[in-house]
Amino acid sequence: MEIQQSMTIKEKLEILSDAAKYDVACTSSGNDRAAVKGSLGSACASGICHTFTPDGRCVSLLKILMTNECVYDCKYCVNRRSNDVRRAIFTPEEICTLTIEFYRRNYIEGLFLSSGVYGSPNRTMELLYESLYLLRYKYRFMGYIHVKGIPGADALLLEKVGFLADRMSMNLELPTSEGLKALAPSKKEESILGGVKHIQEGIHGTGQYCNSAYETTRIRLGSRTPDIHALWEQAVPKEQLTATEREITDAQANGKIITSSGALTATGAKTAPKTMWLPEKTHLQDRQWMADGRLSKFVPAGQSTQMIIGATRETDFDIMTKAELLYQSYDLKRVFYSAFINITHDSALPENPDGPPLLREHRLYQADFLLRYYGFVAGELLSPDRPNLHPLLDPKCGWALRHLELFPVEVEKADYGTLLRVPGIGPKSAERIVKARRTGRLDYDALKRMGVVLKRAHYFILCHGQQMFRTRIEERFITNEMISMDREKNWKTARQENFRQMNLFADLGMKAERM
């Protein structure tokens, strides 16, 4: 596979931005980093500015593949080796040019960079690393970067990339090893999880471990404490640096710095920044210094993964059990679920005549929120005897209706954990209730002002021993009411159309500028 020199950067962008649209595992930053004089961009923990397509795909970042060339032949993937599509590859400099020029035009706030497997996992990770290195050190880009790790790549390469990225993700692809064997025989679950484990250990090893939403919820509810793993560290000699790293390192050693335009500028030794690499340092120690002089962190916004839903026969119970394992054992920030879209029409894949299972994807996201923010476990929501979520009921309502013996609860007395289990009450409203009742009496109007969704909650709560309405607490009656309430929303969710990546220009009525 050769880099295609005949294509313009715009032609490559059209191919590789379209090829990236099926990867949904991108999200806002989760990392704070202020702007620095002489640098470009910043990252904000509250999330970067973003827009979503109707099916939930984030387009706030410049979302591209480095290449859609791939040595693998995964049956579900549009970029698989045997598929007849136009191929292209960005050079690291082209990725930098696109990112900087889009950022300067205020089109984006950061970069989401993934790739097909070009040549080998190691070769692909080397090119991804060189792209990030140039962005951070040559162009001084301090904005948010999310990069996909390549399963099977050397742990050292993952480590090097991790000190440059804000978030990394290693896609699990399918929920079970059997599914991978059937549809992606070149990928092994142990190899993917090995990369996930290494990223986890790197986060802990640099001392900036912080609890995920899953851990924080369980600590607050007193059901689990974080398990801090053994730390590790490995130094790498300067001789193993890439050509680009050596060029910039040598420039620093000779009293030259890299300006924001990328030019080498001769300066006196006193003005040379102390933040770039020093030849006598080891590689790992050097990697921990950012361009603004602060000690960098390893994947400070954490890691995530993605699972394709509906390409194989796994049940919702299989999927949520795997997600729970990932949260418990690998400290993932987020698991993304991607409804299967049959774009290759391989005989091993289901045809899905009714379209992608978007309503099922929606229910899995709701169940995932219950794991991360509400203290539920997968075994409470599903079981081998009841392996799939109700398509017309959200999982929390489904659980409550199966446990009507626990309801209604008195909001003046119920503890925080019990309030979280009431449909229509979320973490913020539960916290407000607990605080407010210390200083006064509550009524239904006050609960509404606190954010309680009373049209759901009133079946399951009492306020001073009184129901909001005289309603019989009977499963069939409440189920019918809940389904009727959500009928229109469920219909719209299941019938979304136009599964495509939004165009940065066409959807805004704008024309692309020349770069």
Phi, psi and omega in degrees: 000126183248147173293130185277106183279340187283342182278146172280164180295328178293319178296319177296320180298319179299319181287312191275340172283323176293323181291342182270355191291341182271358178265109187264355188279057171233148186208176178290171202291309186072014183221136177263127171206116184286158175294149182234137179303130181089357179242170180245135170085170177203174176226141184237132184295334182283357176112140177279161180298129183212157177233150181238143170288167181303332179264017167092008181277132184277132179237019180290332181262158167290107189253107185219160165267144171295320175206150171258009167292140180206135179277349181270161182232052180295129190296333185270353192262131179294337182263013183298157187305319187275357182278138183270086178230161176291136183249148178205164176212135173274142167280160177306320180295323178293322176298318178296315180301313180299313183298311183294316182291321176294320180295316181297332178274001178066028176277330186224167174242354182184192187230133169246114188238120176234184181192151163288170181273105185266104179082297180199162177303319181294317179298320180296315180295326177298317180291321176297318179297316181297323178298313181292322180297316179296318179299315185285318191256326179276314182262357177054042179276118183255008181287178184288134176228125173246124182234144177272128172283149180259116179303137180094351178288154181299143182300326179297321179293320176300320180296315181296317179293324183298333178279354179252336184266155172276319179222145173236151174220143179236106188291126175285337177072296182231150189294336185231157177295329178295320178295318177298318181297325183282321187249340180220068187297341179282345182255140180241136181299321181295327178291318179295311181293331175297318176294319178300318180296319181294320177296318178300314181294326177295320178297314179292323186292337179266005170080009181251023181301132173225151186293140172285172177301324180299311181292317183300317179298317183288327175295316180295322180276357177074022185257349180196143175248151183294143179256103181276122185276168179298144181272158180215159178200142181216126180268150181234128180292154182300333181298340182267007180288157176285170180299320180295318178298317181295322180299313182288322178298314180295324178298321179291320181295332181266015178078025178245150177235164178263121178278171181296339178273354177096000182275146174279129184234127178288133178220169174284161183298329183292331183267352179293129184294147177275002188270343180276174185295143171252135187302329184281353181275156173282163184297314183296319178296319179297319185299338184277006178251124178275170184293344181261008174095000180263153177293124182279166179245161179267114179045063187297335178269008176081186181235158180222177176210173181224142174234136177277132186250122174104355178280334179232180192267015179299145177275169175298328178296318176299316184292313182289329175295319178294318178298318179297320177299318180295319178293319184287315190263339185236004175055037179294144175283326187201140168249127178259146180241127184242114178299130184294128175245120184280097182251349180256339178056040174287147183295339180278355185256149175289147184282329181052065182298335179272006180093180181299146180284067186290326179292322176295317177303317180299316180295323179294321175298320178297317178295323178298320176298324178295324176293316189277325189243347188242358176081009177284159170241158185303323182293342176280327184275327185217167178202166176303330179280337179227074195278351184234147179289148177295125184292337186253358180236138175290151189301327180292317176297320178301316179296314182298321181291335176278351182229048181295344178295342181271354186238161358281157178253149180273116184293339179284344185236336185297141179282173185302315181297322178291319179299324180299336184271359179275124175304134180094354177243121179256182182302318182291315181292326177296319179294320178296321179297313182300320180287317186293324185286352176286335186245356180185178180273148179258151169223178185292328176295319178295320178298320179297318179295335179279356178102006178289132178274093189293333180296339172262316190288333191296340176288338193242004183228160170235147174235110187059039176080003184244140171283156176293317174230159175282101185233135177283134181271085184224132191301311185296318181297310183293323178301313179298321179295317181294317179296318179297322181297324186257007188302312183294317180296318179296321180297316180294320180297319184285342187241028175296145181234180178061061180282091183211162175278133179296143178271134183299336186247311189299319183287347179254003182069031183246159175254144180292140175275154176288148181240000000 
